[in-house]
Amino acid sequence: MAQPVISVIVAAYNQERYISRCLRSLIAQTIDRDKFEIVVINDGSTDRSSAVLGEFIDEIVLIDNEKNIGLPASLNKAIRRARSPFVVRVDADDYVNSQFLHLLHEFLRENKYMDAVACDYLLVDDQEEVLGRKNCLTDPIACGIMFRTEQLIDIGLYDETFLLHEETDLRLRFTKKYQVHRLELPLYRYRRHENNSTNDIAAMEHHRQRLIQKHGDGSTK
């Protein structure tokens, strides 16, 4: 197989209901299939995720964690495994527009001075009905940001102690040295549902306080 240009990172823990939709949207990208790899980390799932992933085994690079090690540790494992100069994270319960990889990659390839680029996103419900469009810079999420892999490694990847708000910590460290630019196209689909990890209010607040301890009061604004 030719050296891919982009590595798409998908971490999955008990996402049997959604992972198929996510992977189908990635396989259907308009960019040539040999230009990107899909690295999936099955983080010790106890549902039928393994069986679903087995249906895509010819399309993905699968990393199976024997036990659950948490989202940031799984993401780091995949990024270290990535073989490409560009890396982008897509969550297992989300999905993307067919032009997602092509446009983000073109943006960075044609603009060498740009470090990373994020796209706007549509908020969707469980039935994939659109709830609204969001600006990726004023309402940032963890996914839909294409990074230059070497820069992610340079800042030390994800802090594995942040089991929530891991993306906020990463972005705060990244933007001290680099810049995230905006592509004003809603190419990402962010799904809101009852099992979103962000619904755990107590855990979210615990890690928000840890962000403040690490980065100061302005870190969560």
C-alpha positions in Angstrom: 0.0 0.0 0.0 1.2 3.5 -0.8 2.2 5.9 1.9 -1.0 7.7 3.0 -1.1 11.5 3.3 -3.8 11.6 5.9 -4.5 9.5 9.0 -8.0 9.6 10.3 -8.2 8.7 14.0 -11.4 7.1 15.4 -11.5 6.0 19.0 -14.4 3.8 19.9 -15.7 2.6 23.2 -19.1 0.8 23.2 -20.2 2.6 20.0 -21.8 -0.3 18.1 -24.9 1.8 17.4 -22.9 4.6 15.6 -19.5 3.4 14.4 -20.8 1.9 11.1 -22.3 5.3 10.1 -19.0 7.0 10.9 -16.8 4.6 8.9 -19.1 4.5 5.9 -18.9 8.3 5.7 -15.1 8.1 5.8 -14.9 5.3 3.2 -17.1 7.4 0.9 -14.6 10.4 0.8 -14.0 11.9 -2.6 -10.2 11.9 -2.0 -8.4 8.9 -3.5 -8.7 6.0 -1.1 -4.9 5.3 -1.1 -4.2 8.8 0.2 -5.7 8.2 3.6 -5.8 5.6 6.3 -8.5 5.1 8.9 -7.0 4.1 12.2 -9.6 2.8 14.6 -8.9 2.1 18.3 -11.4 -0.2 19.9 -10.8 0.8 23.6 -11.9 -2.4 25.3 -15.5 -2.2 24.2 -17.9 -4.7 25.9 -20.7 -4.3 23.4 -20.8 -5.5 19.8 -18.3 -3.0 18.5 -15.8 -5.7 17.7 -18.3 -7.5 15.4 -19.2 -4.3 13.6 -15.6 -3.3 13.1 -14.9 -6.8 11.7 -17.2 -5.9 8.8 -14.8 -3.1 7.9 -11.5 -4.9 8.5 -10.3 -4.5 4.9 -10.8 -0.7 5.1 -9.3 0.1 8.5 -6.2 -0.2 10.6 -7.5 -1.7 13.8 -5.9 -1.3 17.2 -7.6 -3.5 19.8 -7.0 -2.5 23.5 -7.5 -5.5 25.7 -8.8 -3.2 28.4 -10.2 0.3 28.4 -7.4 2.8 28.8 -9.4 6.0 28.2 -9.9 8.3 25.3 -6.7 10.5 25.4 -4.4 7.4 25.8 -6.2 5.7 22.9 -5.9 8.7 20.7 -2.1 9.1 21.5 -1.6 5.4 20.7 -3.2 5.9 17.3 -1.4 9.2 16.5 2.0 7.5 17.3 0.9 4.7 14.9 -0.1 7.1 12.2 2.0 7.0 9.0 1.0 10.4 7.6 2.0 14.0 7.7 -1.6 15.1 8.4 -3.9 13.7 11.1 -7.6 14.4 11.9 -9.8 13.0 14.6 -13.4 11.9 14.0 -15.4 10.6 16.9 -17.1 7.2 16.5 -20.6 8.6 17.0 -20.2 11.4 14.4 -19.9 11.4 10.6 -18.6 13.7 7.9 -19.4 15.2 4.5 -17.8 13.4 1.5 -15.5 16.4 0.8 -14.3 16.6 4.4 -10.8 15.2 3.9 -10.2 16.7 0.5 -11.0 20.3 1.5 -9.2 20.2 4.8 -6.1 18.7 3.2 -6.2 21.2 0.3 -6.4 24.1 2.7 -3.2 23.0 4.5 -1.4 21.8 1.5 -1.9 25.1 -0.4 -1.2 27.3 2.7 2.1 26.1 4.1 2.1 28.9 6.7 -1.0 27.4 8.3 -0.5 25.0 11.2 -4.0 23.4 11.5 -7.4 23.9 10.1 -10.8 23.3 11.6 -14.1 23.2 9.7 -17.5 24.3 10.9 -20.0 21.6 11.8 -23.7 20.8 11.9 -25.2 19.7 15.2 -27.5 16.7 14.5 -29.8 14.6 16.6 -30.1 10.8 16.8 -32.2 10.8 13.6 -29.6 12.9 11.8 -31.9 15.9 11.7 -29.9 19.1 11.7 -30.3 21.2 14.9 -28.0 24.0 13.8 -24.7 25.1 12.3 -21.8 26.0 14.5 -18.6 28.1 14.1 -15.7 25.8 14.8 -13.7 28.7 16.5 -16.4 30.2 18.7 -18.0 26.8 19.5 -14.9 24.5 19.3 -15.2 20.7 19.5 -12.5 18.0 19.6 -12.9 16.8 16.1 -12.9 18.1 12.5 -9.4 19.7 13.0 -6.7 18.6 10.6 -3.2 18.9 12.2 0.3 18.5 11.0 1.3 15.4 12.8 4.8 16.6 13.7 3.3 19.6 15.5 1.0 17.5 17.6 4.0 15.4 18.6 5.9 18.6 19.3 3.4 19.7 21.9 3.3 16.3 23.6 0.0 14.9 22.2 -3.0 14.6 24.6 -2.6 14.8 28.3 -3.7 11.3 29.3 -4.9 12.4 32.7 -7.8 14.4 31.2 -10.5 11.9 30.6 -12.8 14.8 29.7 -11.9 18.2 28.3 -8.9 16.5 26.7 -9.4 18.5 23.6 -9.5 21.8 25.5 -6.2 21.1 27.2 -4.7 20.1 23.8 -5.9 23.2 22.1 -4.6 25.5 24.8 -1.1 24.0 24.6 -1.3 23.9 20.8 -2.3 27.6 20.4 0.6 28.7 22.6 2.9 27.9 19.7 0.7 27.3 16.7 -2.6 28.6 15.2 -5.9 26.8 14.3 -7.5 28.4 11.2 -11.1 28.2 10.2 -12.6 26.7 7.0 -16.1 28.2 6.8 -17.8 25.1 5.5 -19.9 22.8 7.7 -18.2 19.5 6.7 -18.5 17.7 10.1 -21.6 16.2 11.7 -21.6 16.4 15.5 -24.2 14.1 16.9 -26.0 15.0 20.2 -27.5 12.0 22.0 -28.2 10.7 25.5 -24.9 8.9 25.8 -22.5 11.8 25.0 -19.7 11.8 27.5 -20.2 15.5 27.9 -23.6 14.7 29.6 -21.7 13.7 32.8 -21.9 17.1 34.4 -20.0 16.2 37.6 -17.1 14.7 35.6 -17.0 17.6 33.2 -16.8 20.0 36.1 -14.0 18.0 37.8 -11.9 18.2 34.7 -12.8 21.9 34.1 -11.3 22.6 37.5 -8.2 20.7 36.6 -8.0 22.8 33.4 -8.1 26.0 35.5 -5.4 24.6 37.8 -3.2 23.8 34.8 -3.8 26.8 32.6 -5.4 29.5 34.7 -8.9 31.1 35.0 -9.2 32.0 31.3 -8.8 28.4 30.1 -12.4 27.5 30.1 -13.9 30.7 28.6 
